């Protein structure tokens, strides 16, 4: 008999059908009438399925009465309507096979644990209701990303993880080398990377954008969706050393077209999450982040406000608010500024454009004022910036000067410059940190709680 997933059984309600169910015991309670009630969960949904085991089963005393939370079992039996509160069906067990008993030290026997505690047992935390809901939402969002871009005619590109280019120009990258770090070969007093595996200095990528631009200049509209890495020694609730990025690039597109795609994309994937993860989002709304559903529905159904960075700075200065960080033209906006704009002032998502060039990446198209660039950030309530992007600098000479102004080596970007040398065209794109999207759609407060295996300074256990 083929095993059935609990989510499918609860949806179909096949009363009278014999089924086989695998799962983990959440609770076991026994009655004086010689019955044991097993609450089973197999991870397919938030709700448990009750299995009723009678004392007449041959392994009732030796095994079933020894089942504790965390034990794994296989139950065969018949689906019946349940008279119990909060459940429509249950399974009358004809056999219960124990795959593995759970040691009494199993740390998830209590119903309520802090997220801080769960981070100390990250290998077990997906078995909790909250984290199970989070990772089902994460899975649905990942599928929604691919569905959206496929429906819009984008091609999926696998950007390299090992790169010789620094897409951000910030230098906070993990180095990849096969050289003896204790005694590397040297030439002219410096490390001789020509003797390294790739014959040059290489790192783990911080972005797939530059490589995506290669394919946008050939295939038109493309996107990457993969792991990226940043060696930033930050222990905040918003930073990870390893995270996933979604980065579309579009040929023959300007900043306005870029912003339109970013808004449509964000609305679409949020709407898909609301439709496909209704029970999980309802649980998170009730137990983790009250107002979550309303927040998501607002983003999915409200036109985004658009304004320039300069206009936003003026609004912030006139607000009379005592912000944690100073507000001055030329300084980056901080999360408290972004949340005030979206939650207090405009009460809706905002797309900010035309940032000062001195706080922008080298590849962003310079405006005619020579002060600002064709950059954009998409801000949403509770999170602040969730998307960052720009129209890319397509002019060869201007891009060379931007690279030099940042103190970067032009020769390191010859291939990137050649995209402007051979048939340059206007193009644009954006990046969305996938974990930020999952944070927004689950209401979780710490980014470490929305990635399966968080990598942060000092932590890489498994």
Buried (B, 14 or more C-beta within 10 A) or exposed (E): EEEBBBBEBBEEEBEEBEBBBBBBBBBBEEEEEEBBBBBBBBBBBBBBBBBBBBBEBEBBEEBBEEBBBBBBBBBBBBBBEBEEEEBEBBBBBEEBEBEEBBEEEBBBBEEEBEBEEBBEEBEBBBBBBBBBBBBBBBEBBBEBBBEBBEEBEBBBBEBBBEBBBBBBBEEBBBEBBEBEEEEBEEEEEEBEBEEBEBEEBBBBBBBBBBBBBBBBBEBBBBBBBBBBBBBBEEEEEBBBBBBBBBBBBBBEBBBEBBBEBBBEBBBBBBBBBBEBBEBBBBBBBEBBBEEBBEBBEBBBEEEBBBBBBBEBBBBBEEBEBEBEEEBEEEBEBBBBBBBBBBBEBBEBBBBBBBBBBEEBBBBBBBBEEEBBBBBBBBBBBBBBBBBBBBBBBBBBEEBBBBBEEEEBEEEBBEEBBEBBEEEBEBBBBBBBBBBBBBBBBBBBBBBBBBBEEBBBEEEEEE
